[in-house]
Amino acid sequence: MARIAGVNIPTSKRVEVALTYIHGIGRSKAREIVKKVGLTDERRVSDLTEAETISIREVIDRDYQVEGDLRREVAMNVKRLMDMGCFRGLRHRRGLPVRGQRTHTNARTRKGKATPIAGRKKATK
């Protein structure tokens, strides 16, 4: 396994696909990286030489923010919104959807599992 940006990327996959295992690199950024390094599209991670792996590592370190740094920046942005007390920060704090989605139904991913409200039982006649 090749280790790039602190992540073990799978050796059997194509380089473009394997780079997406790194947090902060999607398909389009992976294509850019492969093009900058000068690799063909069909190239697999197991076929890479040590020099090519090092050049991929250098391009990612120089041009992209990935893994821990990216996670830290996103967390700091959310914390800034919460400290500011703006609407988006309050939604983050309460664990509700931030971008205007409805919450009457749905929003289960953000709100968590639905808990039934204990009501009175139906009276039997």
N, C-alpha and C positions, 0 to 999 in steps of 0.2 A: 504494500500500500504506500502511495505517495502521501507525504504530509505537507499540506500547504495551508498557511494562515492558522495553524494549530488544529487542523481538521484532517483526519484520515480520509482521503477520497478513494472510491472504489477503483480497482485496477482494470477490471474487465470492461468498463464502459468507455464510450468516446470521451475525449477531453472536454468537449463543450458541455456534455451532460454531467460529467463528474464534477466540474467546477461549480455547478449549481448546488452541491451539497454544502457549500460554504455560505453561511448566513450573510446576506447582503449582495450576493451575486445570483442574478437570474439568467435566463437564456440569452437576453440581448447583451448583457455585460460579459457573459462567458464568450459569446461570439466575438466581441471587441477584443478581449484578451487574447483569444486564439489568433486573431488577425494581427495584433500587434507583435506577438511572438513569432508569427510567420509559420504556423503549422497548418497542415491540411485538415479538412473537415472529418475525414475518415480515421484520423489518428486516434489510437487507444492509449490510455494512461500507461498500460504495461509496456508499450513500445517506446515511451519517452526516454531520452537519455538524461543523464544527471544534469547536464548543462541546460537542457530545455526546461527541466523542472525548476532549476534555479532561476532561469529567466522569467518563467511564469510567476514564481514567488516574488521576484523583484518588481514586476509590473503591478501586481496586486498591492504590494506594500507601498509603492510610490503613488499610484493613481486612484486607489479605491479605499473606502472606509468599510471594513468588514468585521465580523465576529464581535469581540468584546467591546471595541471602541464604538461600533455602531449601536450595539445594545445599550451601552452606557449613555450615549447621546440621546437616544430615543427616551430612555428612562428619565434623563434630566429634563427633556422637553415636557414630558407629562408632569413631572414634579413641579416645574415652573408654572404650568397652567394651574395646577392645584393650589400652589402657594398664592398665586395672583387672585384666586377666587373668581375667575371668570366662569362663564356658563359651561364651557368645555371642561374646565377643571373640576367643577362641581359634578358633572356627569361621570368623569373618571373616578372621583372620590366615592360616588354612590354605586359604582359598578353598573351603570346604565349605558345604553348606546349613545355615542358622542355625536354622530353625524346626522341627526334628525330623523332616525328611523322611528317607526311606531312602536309603542310598548304595551298597548292594550292587549294585543295578542302578539305572538312571536317574541323575538329578542331573548330567546332562551339561552343562547350561547353566552350573552353578557350577564343575564340575571341569574342563571343557574337553574337547577331543577325546580319545577313548580311544586310548591308546598300547599296542600289544601287548607283552606281556612275552616276551622272547626265551627260549624254552625249548629243550630238546634236540630234535633232529630224530628222527623215528621210525626205528628200525633196520629196514633192509630185509633180507629173508631170501634 
